[in-house]
Structure formats: structure tokens, C-alpha cells
């Protein structure tokens, strides 16, 4: 999928855009479409996952339960060494560095994208054991 097209909601991992060398264009496209941004970028041998609700319409609200769930998932991913300890955890922007495989980066980006739209199911499947009481 071209980096300037926004993925559907919920988005399967294979449709998450690879924004490597195109991040600015992909981000601008999400902002123009008033949609949550989600994408991956290759950084050397590693992948970075980015998800950002600041690009969504002004009335888009990220619920507290979503923030709690995303933060719990990030803590678990860092503890399990699936991502770098320099992960950024919200409240509306999330980033993971050092993801070792493209497929895993896509899965995580899709899960974060769905979560930022209020669907925590993909996040719970992508990061089992990070569930929190909602």
C-alpha cells in the first residue's frame, strides 16, 4: 500500500504502510484525511513502529483505557526485549524502536492503529499477557 493511502480500520498488518524515506508524506496524508497515522520504517537492520492520533480529527478521543493498554503492551515488549527501551508511550503518540522483523513491526503497528480507534482485540492478540483490567 502506498505510504500516502491510509489503511482501513481495523487494518491488517500487510496493509500498514512502509514509510521508510517517506514518513513526512505519509504523515501529511494521514493529517489531510484526519485519520490516525500508523506506519513502519526501516532503520538499518531494525524496524520502527509509529502510531499517532494527533493526525486524526479534532473530535477523535483516545480513551484512558486505550492509553493504559498501549502502555502495558509497550512495557511488556520492552521487558521481553522485543523492542528497544527507548519506546515512547503516549498519550496520543506511540513509537517502538528496534523491532527485529518487518512482519512483527507490521503486526504491532496494526494493533496500535486499531487500539487508537478503540479496538483493543488486535493489541491483546499481538502482545498476550499485557492485558489490564478495563
Residue, then its C-alpha position, 0 to 999 in steps of 0.5 A: x500500500x502506498x505510504x500516502x493511502x491510509x489503511x482501513x480500520x481495523x487494518x491488517x498488518x500487510x496493509x500498514x504502510x512502509x514509510x521508510x524515506x517517506x514518513x513526512x508524506x505519509x504523515x501529511x496524508x494521514x493529517x489531510x484525511x484526519x485519520x490516525x497515522x500508523x506506519x513502519x520504517x526501516x532503520x538499518x537492520x531494525x524496524x520502527x513502529x509509529x502510531x499517532x492520533x494527533x493526525x486524526x480529527x479534532x473530535x477523535x478521543x483516545x480513551x484512558x483505557x486505550x492509553x493504559x493498554x498501549x502502555x502495558x503492551x509497550x512495557x511488556x515488549x520492552x521487558x521481553x526485549x522485543x523492542x528497544x527501551x527507548x519506546x515512547x508511550x503516549x498519550x496520543x503518540x506511540x513509537x517502538x524502536x528496534x523491532x527485529x522483523x518487518x512482519x512483527x513491526x507490521x503486526x504491532x503497528x496494526x494493533x496500535x492503529x486499531x487500539x487508537x480507534x478503540x479496538x483493543x482485540x488486535x493489541x491483546x492478540x499481538x502482545x498476550x499477557x499485557x492485558x489490564x483490567x478495563 
